[in-house]
Amino acid sequence: MGAGARDVVVARDVAMATRDGVILRADVWRPKGRGPFPVLVCRTPYDKAAPLNAGVAEALAARGYIAVAQDIRGSHASDGTLVWQFAPEALAVECADGEDCVGWAATLGGADGRVGTFGVSYSSWLSLAMAAHRPGALRAAAISGIPASIRDLNFGIFETGRRLQWTYAQACALGARAGDRRWPASLAEANADWLEVQRGKWLWHLPLATIPGSVFGPLDGALKRYMGEQAREMWPLAGITRGLAIPVLVQTGWWDRLSLCLRHFEALRRTGDPAAASRHRLLIGPWPHHPFHLNGRIGPVDYGGAADLRYPDLVADWYDHQFRGRESELTSGPPVRLFILNDNAWRGLADWPPPGLRPTAFHLRSGGRAATPTGDGRLTREAPGEEPPDRFTYDPADPVMSLMGADSQMLPVDQRRNARRADILVYQTAPFDRALLLVGPVTVELWAASDRTDTDFVARLIEVRPDGLAINISSGILRARYREGYDREVPLVAGVPARLAITLLPVGIRLGAGSRLRLDITSSDFPAFDRNHNTGGDDLAGATLLVARQQVFHDPARPSRLILPVLEEP
């Protein structure tokens, strides 16, 4: 039991019947006292009793809320059959179950009839599902780490590392729930088994679609279907936020690979109920995906104590304002609150994207030898003259390996570990003689050609500090066949340059004097994203790997450039 536990009580496995008669079970944490109290709900597939859920619920109860952590249907203590998040019918099922949960929670003993939501990632997807049918008792929501579109997550490409690890953990939970002792019994055991035993076999398996069914057991069919549907929009969440009248807190981190969830905030402000537009909040810190790491010490960098927050306090501050009229730093200032890297301080903004930012082009330049950090690649504000293209060879049998966390999530990592690879083109500025503040969206307009009809291009933005530390601050990937949209596949014409627009994750950083900004261009980021086999066919069903010879152009007719969100410069 955590701090404040003496002031709370918990009822385990409290039953709730859905409209179709399935019994779902929740742990209900209550403050001691007469109440009545508002109710905060987290629906989860990850075990309501796990620290991620139970610890937060206990802390919220200590702050004066009834906190509910409920296992969704077919998971852990709840009855029924799990509907996998990426199944076509999943959202409709969870919208109905979520609406039922809101109505049930509002009538719990000691409840005052007002309900809010909390939870990260999948639970935030479930929070939006709870809002879909506009239940009257739902008065506010707090979401984190869930994008507005599936394509904000996968760019139409299978996320091999994270998706296989995530599916394996879920399959283990279902196998253990069914009483099959051959499956790891806990999330920690499942992740250890994946990393130490399974991962090395299945990440490299070809074709991926022929991984034996026994590996993912009860989820094998769902996973195989999902593999073949990467370009399909499975999360029509814009339809939920359109016209939504309740205030929503959107929280994420600069290294949350799902940081494009901030598009929820943009949509709520522009297409939600106008009466609620000023009540939404966006909070971005120097954090990864995991809510237990809301502090400034991440990877090889330390952004200081101002970034240290507790997720339960963040949620409670939000609802103290919504339900009790209490102000906090989160709610009293401007609607957008960002932690600026290297300033190591919070900054308030009136909107997102930030008012007053100036999209500024930095052009890719070289004499045709940009490979590796010791090459002649440059980033300049001056447009290129007649310059030869840069060339590299992409071999999917030897991809550029993702530098990432053990859980296959994005983290800041020293990019010098990939410095010897000749298949990474490197373009960097001269050391800045004065600071430059970048806050907002980032894009790369790349003129490129391949001798294959389909391939990938990856862009990675890196801060190079005076001591040489090279920290990734943003990235993006484009599968060339989707360059005109996910609804149609357009092959490349071998050897013919094409303009490729690559969307990177947003940034909020002050680049100090003496630092450089670097842009890496390559054709793989594995296993964060599946390798493009360069065949133009179905990579997930094919075992053939072809080498691709790539060119990146930077001349007056084909000016490849990085578009940066400059907010301030002296």
HELIX and SHEET records of a PDB file:
HELIX    1   1 ALA A    5  ASP A    7  5                                   3    
HELIX    2   2 PRO A   51  ALA A   62  1                                  12    
HELIX    3   3 ALA A   90  ALA A  106  1                                  17    
HELIX    4   4 TYR A  122  ALA A  131  1                                  10    
HELIX    5   5 ILE A  150  ASN A  154  1                                   5    
HELIX    6   6 THR A  160  ARG A  177  1                                  18    
HELIX    7   7 LEU A  187  ASP A  193  1                                   7    
HELIX    8   8 TRP A  194  GLN A  198  3                                   5    
HELIX    9   9 ARG A  199  TRP A  202  1                                   4    
HELIX   10  10 LEU A  208  THR A  210  5                                   3    
HELIX   11  11 GLY A  213  PHE A  216  1                                   4    
HELIX   12  12 GLY A  217  LEU A  219  5                                   3    
HELIX   13  13 ASP A  220  MET A  227  1                                   8    
HELIX   14  14 ALA A  238  THR A  241  1                                   4    
HELIX   15  15 SER A  259  CYS A  261  5                                   3    
HELIX   16  16 LEU A  262  THR A  271  1                                  10    
HELIX   17  17 PRO A  274  ARG A  279  5                                   6    
HELIX   18  18 GLY A  305  ALA A  307  5                                   3    
HELIX   19  19 TYR A  311  ARG A  324  1                                  14    
HELIX   20  20 GLU A  329  SER A  332  1                                   4    
HELIX   21  21 GLN A  415  ASN A  418  5                                   4    
HELIX   22  22 ALA A  480  TYR A  482  5                                   3    
SHEET    1   A 5 VAL A   8  ALA A  17  0                                        
SHEET    2   A 5 ILE A  23  PRO A  31 -1                                        
SHEET    3   A 5 ILE A  66  ASP A  71 -1                                        
SHEET    4   A 5 PHE A  37  THR A  44  1                                        
SHEET    5   A 5 ALA A 111  THR A 117  1                                        
SHEET    1   B 5 ALA A 141  SER A 144  0                                        
SHEET    2   B 5 VAL A 248  GLY A 253  1                                        
SHEET    3   B 5 ARG A 281  GLY A 285  1                                        
SHEET    4   B 5 VAL A 336  ILE A 340  1                                        
SHEET    5   B 5 ALA A 345  LEU A 349 -1                                        
SHEET    1   C 2 ARG A 297  ILE A 298  0                                        
SHEET    2   C 2 VAL A 301  ASP A 302 -1                                        
SHEET    1   D 5 ARG A 378  THR A 380  0                                        
SHEET    2   D 5 ARG A 358  ARG A 365 -1                                        
SHEET    3   D 5 ARG A 561  GLU A 568 -1                                        
SHEET    4   D 5 LEU A 436  SER A 450 -1                                        
SHEET    5   D 5 ALA A 498  LEU A 511 -1                                        
SHEET    1   E 6 ARG A 378  THR A 380  0                                        
SHEET    2   E 6 ARG A 358  ARG A 365 -1                                        
SHEET    3   E 6 ARG A 561  GLU A 568 -1                                        
SHEET    4   E 6 LEU A 436  SER A 450 -1                                        
SHEET    5   E 6 ALA A 548  ASP A 555 -1                                        
SHEET    6   E 6 ASP A 390  TYR A 394 -1                                        
SHEET    1   F 6 ARG A 378  THR A 380  0                                        
SHEET    2   F 6 ARG A 358  ARG A 365 -1                                        
SHEET    3   F 6 ARG A 561  GLU A 568 -1                                        
SHEET    4   F 6 LEU A 436  SER A 450 -1                                        
SHEET    5   F 6 ALA A 548  ASP A 555 -1                                        
SHEET    6   F 6 ARG A 558  PRO A 559 -1                                        
SHEET    1   G 4 LEU A 425  GLN A 428  0                                        
SHEET    2   G 4 ARG A 516  THR A 522 -1                                        
SHEET    3   G 4 ASP A 456  VAL A 464 -1                                        
SHEET    4   G 4 ALA A 470  ARG A 479 -1                                        
END                                                                             
